[in-house]
Amino acid sequence: MTDQNEQLSSRDKVLLAAMQLIGENPGAKLSVRAVAARAGVSTGSLRFHFPTQRALQDEVLTRLYDVVVSEERIHDRDVPARDRLVDCLRQVVAPAGVGAGAREAHRTVYEQFIASEPTEQVREAYFALEREGRRRVEYWLTVLAQEGALAPGDTSRRAKFLLAVLDGLALERALPSDGSILQSETDTLYMAVDAVLSAGTS
């Protein structure tokens, strides 16, 4: 452990260790022993802060999303609702980049979740990732609904639609292109957001 890590609380050491392990292997189950060993804390200390593996996994994924995806943008009422939602959604696909970065991200997803029949551990890891992504999008839609920018409706269904669009856009970033991927992506995001914002208003 570095001097800087020594200054962290045991809870933060656990979270940092778990984030490192997920970064190294997104499909890995967060083993209590492995995380505790990486963090340099006892398993009892880890269990004190996170009584279940799901509690630990959910907290880690929330923290990772906080780094990648800002919650602040959706609250900026000086910007039209559709632009805010597009900006939030763009944050989800942007980190992998375009081309080589996107291909590497897809290679990791393929190897972890698709290449072979998923084990229960891999399924749990995938569902945790999917759950946190859906929670974020549902939160953004709820904020817009509370503002009156989104008609009442099935937030979960709308979030699932937007996440399917993001999956397609992320794949498109990894494929060869003869035009501007980012311009096409922007057009697609606006079409998807407009479809969601207008749902139930006609």
C-alpha positions in Angstrom: 0.0 0.0 0.0 1.2 3.5 -0.7 1.4 6.3 1.9 -1.7 7.8 0.2 -3.6 4.6 0.5 -2.7 4.3 4.2 -4.5 7.6 4.8 -7.8 6.1 3.4 -10.5 4.8 5.8 -10.9 1.0 5.7 -14.2 1.5 3.8 -12.4 3.6 1.1 -9.6 1.0 0.9 -12.2 -1.7 0.2 -13.9 0.4 -2.5 -10.6 1.3 -4.2 -9.5 -2.4 -4.2 -12.9 -3.5 -5.6 -12.8 -0.9 -8.3 -9.3 -2.0 -9.3 -10.4 -5.6 -9.5 -13.4 -4.8 -11.6 -11.2 -2.6 -13.9 -8.9 -5.6 -14.4 -11.7 -8.1 -15.0 -15.3 -6.7 -15.5 -16.8 -10.2 -15.4 -15.2 -11.1 -12.1 -17.3 -11.7 -9.0 -16.0 -9.5 -6.1 -14.7 -12.2 -3.8 -14.6 -11.0 -0.2 -11.2 -12.6 0.3 -9.7 -11.1 -2.9 -11.0 -7.6 -2.2 -9.9 -7.7 1.5 -6.5 -8.9 0.5 -6.1 -6.2 -2.1 -7.3 -3.6 0.3 -5.1 -4.8 3.1 -8.0 -5.2 5.5 -9.6 -8.2 7.3 -12.7 -9.9 5.8 -14.5 -8.9 9.1 -13.7 -5.2 8.4 -15.0 -5.6 4.8 -18.2 -7.3 6.0 -18.7 -4.5 8.6 -18.9 -2.0 5.8 -20.6 -4.2 3.2 -22.6 -7.1 4.7 -23.2 -8.7 1.3 -21.3 -9.0 -2.0 -24.2 -7.3 -3.8 -24.0 -4.3 -1.5 -20.3 -4.0 -2.3 -20.8 -4.5 -6.0 -23.6 -2.0 -6.2 -21.6 0.7 -4.3 -18.5 0.1 -6.5 -20.5 0.4 -9.7 -22.2 3.5 -8.4 -18.8 5.1 -7.7 -17.5 4.1 -11.1 -20.5 5.6 -12.9 -20.0 8.8 -10.8 -16.5 9.1 -12.2 -17.7 8.5 -15.8 -21.2 10.0 -15.8 -22.0 13.3 -14.1 -25.4 13.6 -12.4 -25.2 17.4 -12.4 -25.9 18.0 -16.1 -29.5 16.8 -16.0 -30.3 19.5 -13.3 -29.1 22.5 -15.4 -32.4 24.1 -16.3 -30.7 26.8 -18.3 -30.3 24.1 -21.0 -33.3 22.5 -22.8 -34.4 19.1 -21.5 -33.6 17.3 -24.7 -30.1 18.7 -24.9 -29.4 17.7 -21.2 -30.7 14.2 -21.8 -28.6 13.8 -25.0 -25.5 15.1 -23.1 -26.1 12.6 -20.3 -26.5 9.7 -22.7 -23.4 10.7 -24.6 -21.4 10.4 -21.4 -22.2 6.7 -21.3 -20.7 5.9 -24.7 -17.9 8.5 -24.8 -15.3 6.9 -22.5 -14.4 4.1 -24.8 -13.6 6.6 -27.6 -13.9 5.8 -31.3 -12.0 3.1 -33.3 -9.3 1.3 -31.3 -10.6 2.2 -27.9 -14.1 1.2 -28.8 -12.9 -2.1 -30.3 -10.9 -2.9 -27.1 -14.0 -2.1 -25.0 -16.1 -4.4 -27.1 -13.4 -7.1 -27.1 -13.5 -7.1 -23.3 -17.3 -7.3 -23.2 -17.3 -10.1 -25.7 -14.6 -12.1 -23.9 -16.3 -11.6 -20.5 -20.0 -12.0 -21.3 -20.5 -13.5 -24.7 -17.6 -15.8 -25.9 -18.6 -18.7 -23.6 -21.7 -19.8 -21.7 -21.8 -17.3 -18.8 -21.3 -18.8 -15.3 -23.5 -17.6 -12.4 -20.7 -15.4 -11.4 -20.5 -13.8 -14.8 -24.2 -13.4 -15.0 -24.2 -11.6 -11.6 -21.5 -9.3 -12.7 -23.4 -8.4 -15.9 -26.7 -7.9 -14.1 -24.9 -5.5 -11.7 -23.5 -3.4 -14.5 -26.9 -3.4 -16.3 -28.7 -2.5 -13.1 -26.6 0.5 -12.4 -26.8 1.7 -16.0 -30.6 1.4 -16.0 -30.8 3.2 -12.6 -28.9 6.2 -14.0 -31.1 6.5 -17.1 -34.3 6.1 -15.1 -33.1 8.8 -12.7 -32.5 11.2 -15.6 -36.0 10.5 -16.9 -37.5 10.9 -13.5 -35.9 14.3 -13.1 -37.3 15.4 -16.5 -40.7 14.0 -15.6 -40.7 16.0 -12.3 -40.0 19.2 -14.3 -42.8 18.4 -16.7 -40.5 17.9 -19.7 -41.5 14.3 -19.9 -45.1 13.0 -20.0 -46.0 10.4 -17.4 -45.3 6.9 -18.5 -43.3 3.7 -18.0 -39.8 5.1 -17.1 -38.3 1.6 -17.0 -39.5 0.9 -20.5 -38.2 4.2 -21.8 -34.8 3.7 -20.1 -34.5 0.2 -21.7 -35.2 1.7 -25.1 -32.5 4.4 -24.6 -30.0 1.8 -23.3 -30.6 -0.3 -26.4 -29.8 2.8 -28.6 -26.6 3.3 -26.5 -25.6 -0.3 -27.1 -26.0 0.2 -30.8 -24.0 3.4 -30.8 -21.2 1.9 -28.8 -21.0 -0.9 -31.3 -21.0 1.5 -34.2 -18.0 3.3 -32.6 -16.0 0.1 -32.9 -16.9 -0.6 -36.6 -15.3 0.9 -39.7 -17.0 4.1 -40.9 -16.8 6.2 -44.0 -18.4 9.3 -42.4 -18.5 11.2 -39.2 -19.4 8.7 -36.5 -19.9 11.5 -33.9 -22.3 13.5 -36.2 -24.3 10.4 -36.9 -24.3 9.5 -33.2 -25.6 13.0 -32.3 -28.4 12.7 -34.8 -29.4 9.3 -33.5 -29.3 10.4 -29.9 -31.6 13.3 -30.7 -34.0 11.1 -32.6 -34.1 8.7 -29.6 -34.5 11.4 -27.0 -37.2 13.2 -29.1 -39.1 9.9 -29.3 -39.0 9.5 -25.5 -39.8 13.1 -24.7 -42.8 13.1 -27.1 -44.1 9.7 -25.9 -47.6 10.1 -24.5 -48.0 13.6 -25.7 -49.7 12.9 -29.0 
